[in-house]
């Protein structure tokens, strides 16, 4: 079975074609500038590449080009689109409607669009992409929606209800939803596997650290708490996002600066975090370089974020009554040994001991960098959301056939 995995944005469409016989990636690529002009970048597993401009008025034309580049020309990996058994779609927000991955039909597409208030940047283009995919592949090709929020649906009420009048939860479903769920689910299960344990016998803290970051407490294979909240803005500071802020700070600045709600949202989401604090960049690598050269605000930014992450790890260990393993994934988590070391320093009281030399070598690939006598294992684990989407899609499609 070959499954096409799709991650659609408002003007982009990332794709991977995965052969589920051995879970190998046959080809992957990116359609970008949809609705503007258009460009596709395509690469096969054996290194063949293709990149060219092509008109993408809508997502439909992008899907048509994906089929073309997969099945024709010098970069073909299949003979026809009939070899694609199913399509798996990453969808940001399923709210409380979709608690597990779901077979896509017209109702699902409509509901994903209706949830646009909860995911305004992601849900509409993802609904549009599912509709376009349906038009290109036909309704006989099954599609599956895999929701970033679904893994966090196991959180208890005490973890997801905010301290505002309960009526707003009842009226508007305002609660902690959490994001990066597909990533946390993949690495959490993989962590149990490399430890040689069943997921139900583990307590794991998953640190997905990148331009957008979140930490999740996984107890017995299930999410019991996570840092992102009603939106991906909550938690600790990120590339351009503020993370959690005293709500009164927001209203105070709005009054002083005469800012509208949209202007404040833009500031918190796009002008804060690493960028706003350092005044340099949202990129952790550039912040670390500036800090090494003595830039105070860059050093302060690193101090703040590593302090916040450290606190959160300790808090989740307390929430679960212990922890067996801490894992780092995402662009920063996988690649910055300096960041990982700063986070782990001071967690010795929890039984965490790291080998600094191993940590230096741990980036890229699955690598343990805690010492043998550490009571808590500490790992770098690359995430693979596309593979998890493909696995969910295969499972659902296989069940249809039974």
N, C-alpha and C positions, 0 to 999 in steps of 0.2 A: 504494500500500500504506500502510495506517495501522497504526501499532504503538503499543501501550500499554506504557509503561515503568513498572516498579514498584520502589519501594525500601521494603521493609517492616521495621518494628521490632516490638518485643514488644507495643506498644499503639498503633502508628501505621502508616499506609500512605500514602506519598507517590506521586503518579502524574503522568504526562505523556502526552498523546496526541499523537503526532508523525506528520505526513503526510510520507512519505518521497519524494514527488514533488519537493518543494523543501526537505525537512528542516525544515519550519515546525512550531512548537508550536501545535496547535489549542486545547488547553485543558490546565490543570494544577490540582492541588489536593492537599489533605491530609485524610485521615481520621484522627482522633485519639481518644484515650481508649477504644480498643477493649478490651472486657472490663470496662470501668468503667461508662460510660454511652454517650457517643458524640457526635461533632460532625464535620461536614464543611465544608471551605472550598473553594470551586471558583471558577476564573476562566478566562474564555475569552480568546483572543488579541485580540479586538476590545473587551475591557474589561468584558464582562458578568460580574457577580459573584453568587455565592450562598453563604450561610453559615447553617447551622441545626443544631440538635440532632437527633440520630437515634440509635436504639438500635443499638449494635454489640456484641452478645454475643461474637462471634468475627470473625475476618478474613473469613469467608464473607459475612456481612451487609455488611461494608465494601465488598467487591467488588460485591455486588448494588447498593449505593447508587451506586458509581462508574458502573456501567453506566446506571443510571437518570438520573443527573445529566448524563451525556454525551449521552444519546439522547432525553431528554424535557424539557419545561418551557422556561422563558425562557433557560436557559443551554445548550441542546442544541447540539452541533456535528456529530452524526451522526444518521441516522434509526433505526439499529438496531445492535445489537452485532455483527451479521454483517459490518459494515464494518471491524471490527478484525481484521486479518489474522493478527496474532501478538502475543504478550506477552513482553517482555524483563524479566528479573528481575535486580536487583543482588543478588549473594551475597557475603558477606564472605570466607569461607574455603573454598578448594578443596584445601588441603594439597598433597600431591604427586600427588593423584588426578586433578585437573582442571587441566591446564596451558593449556587454551584454553577459550573459551566453548563451551557444550555444549547440545545439544537436550535438553530436560527430559522424563524419563519417570519411572515409579515408582521405579526403581532410583536415579536421580539424587537424587530427593527423599529417599529413605531414607539415601543416603550423606551428603548435606548434614546431615541430622539426626545421623548417627553421628559427624560431625566436630565435634559440639557442645563437646567438651572443648577444642578449639583456638579456637573462637569462641563461648563460652557465651552472650554477650549478643545475638549476631546470627544465628548459624546456625539455632537452633531456630525463632525466629519467621519466618525467611525460608523454611524448609522448610514450616512451617505455612501460610504465605501461598501458596506454590506449589500446595500441595494444595487450598487453598480456591479458588484461581483455576481450577484444573482442574475443580472441582465446578461452578463458576458458568459457565465458558465451554465446558466439555466437552473431551474429549480430542482432538477434531478440530481445535481451535485450537492451533497449535504454540506452545510456550513455550521460551524460551532462557534459560539461566543464564549470567550474565557475572560472573566471579569477581574480586574485588579483588586476590587473590594471584597470578593467572595471569601478569600482565605480568612479575612478578619471577622467574618460573621459569627465565629464561635466565641468572640469576646463576651464575658458576662456583662450584665447591665451596669454593674458598679464601675466597669472600665469604659463604657461608651456613652453613658448619660452625662451631659454637662450640668453644671450647677446654675442653671437658669430655670425660670418657671416651666414646669413639666408640660404645660399646654403647648409649648412651642415644639416639643418633640412630637406630641400628638397631632398638631396641625400641620407642621412643615417637615417632620422627620429630621429635625436638627439633632445630630448625634455624632459621635466619633465613628468614622467609617474606615479610615486607614487606607493606605495605598501601597504600591510595590508588592502587592500580595502574591502575584505570580512568582516574583523573584524570591520572596521569603519562603514560599511553599517549596520551591525547587531546592534552594540551598539548605533549608531545614531538614528535608527528607534525605538529601545527600550527606549532610553532616551525620545523621544517625547511621547511615550506611557505612561511611568510612570509619566510624567508631565501632562498627560491628554490633550495633544494638538495634532493637526494634524502636520505631519512632515513639511508641507509647511508653517506652522506658527511659525517655530522655527529657532533660530540661535544657533548652538551647536559647541563646540570645543571638539573634541575627542582625548584623549591622550592615545595612545597604547604604553605602556612602558614595555620593557622586555630586553632580550639580544639584540634584534633588536627593535628599537623604531621609532615611527613617530607620528606626530600630524596632524590632518586634520580639516579644517574649513568646516562645513556643514551648508549651508544656504538654508532654505526651503527644506530640505531633500536631497540636492545635494551637492557634493563636489565642492568647489570653489578654494581650495588651499590645498596643503599638503607638508610636509617637505622632504620626500624622493624624489629623482629626476629621472635622467636617470637610475640610479641603486639604490639599497637599502643602498648605502654608504652615501648618502647625508643627510643633516639635522643636528641633534645635536649628541654629543658623545653617544656611545652605549657600549655594552659589550666589543667588540674587534674592533669596527669600529670608525673611526676618526670623522665622520660627516663632515660638510662643512669645507674646509680648503682653505686658499689663494692659488690659483693654482701655484703661483710662488714658494711657499714653496716646492711643489712637484718637480718641475724641479730643484730647488736649491739643494735639498737633493740628487736627482738622479745624478746630476753632481758631487757633493762632494763625494758621496759613490759609484759612478760608478754602479748604480743600473739599471737593465733592467725594462721595463714597467711592466712585470709580477712580478718582485721582489717588485716593488713599490706598485702594486695592492695588493699583499699579505700582505705587511706591513700595508697598510691603512685599509684592511679588517679584518686581523686576529691578528695584534700585537698592535693595537692602542686603542682608547677609554678608558674604565675603566682599562683594563689590562695595556696598555702602560703608562697611566698617573700615576696610583697607584704603578705599579710594583708588585702588589699583586695577583689580580684575576679579571676576567671579571664579577664576581658575585657580584651584588649590596649588598647582605647580608654580604658578607665577607668584602666589602669596609666599610660598616656602622660599623661593629664590630671593624675594625682596627681604624677607625676615633674616635670611642668612647674611645679607648685606647691611643689616642694622636698622631696617625700617621699622619704627616703633609700632605703627598702626598695623602693619602686616604681622608682626610678632604677636600683637594683642589679639588680632583676629584668630590666629592659630591657638593662642591660649584659651580664648573663649570657647571655640568649637570643641577642642579636645577635652576641656573641662566639662562642657555640657554632655558630651558623649559618655565620658567616664561616669558622671553622676547617673545617667540614664541606665547604664549597664548595671550599676550597683542597685538601683531602684528595682529593676526587673528581677535581679537575683533575689531581692527581698520579697517581691510579689509572688515569685514561684516557690519560695522556701528553699532556694539553692539553685545551682547551675552546674551542668556537666560540661558545657562547651560554649565558647564565644567564637563566632565566625565573622570574618570581614569579607565583604563582596562589593561590587560596584567599582566605578572608575578610581575613586580615591582609596577605597578599602582594599582593592586588589593591587594597587600600584605604588602607594606611598608607605614605605617602611617607616619613615619618620613619623607620620601621622599615627600609625598603628602602635609604635613604641610609646608615644606620648599618651595615648589613651590607656594603655595597659599599665604604665608606671603608676603606682599608688593603689593598684588593685590586689596587692599581695595579701591583704587582710582577708580576701575572699578565696585565697588559695591559688591565685594566678601567678605563675612564674614563667617568664619568657626567656628564650635564648636569643640575644641580640644578633648574634651572627646568623642564626637560622632566619630571623626576621628579615635581615638584609637580603637574603636569597629567596624569600618566600613569594615575592611578587611574581605573578603570571603562573598559573597552574594551581593544582591543589597541594597545599603545603602546610604542615603543622609546624608552628614555631614556639610552642610551649616546651618547657623542659620535661624530662621523663618523670620527675617527682612533682610536677605541678598537679594540684588536685582538680584543676579546670583545664581542659584542653583548649588551645587557641589555634585557629586555623585561618588561612586564606582559602576561600572557595569561590571560583568564578561562577557567576550565575548563568543560567541558560533558559530564559523565559520562553524562547521560541520552541525549544524541545518540549517543555512542559505543556505548552499550548498544543503541540502536535500530539502528545500523549493523551491529553484530555479528548482531543478531537477523535483520535483513533478509538478510544474506549467507547465513546458515545456512538460512533458510527458502527462499531462492531456489535453493540447492543441492539441497534436498529435491525441488523441482519438476522439476529437470532429469532 
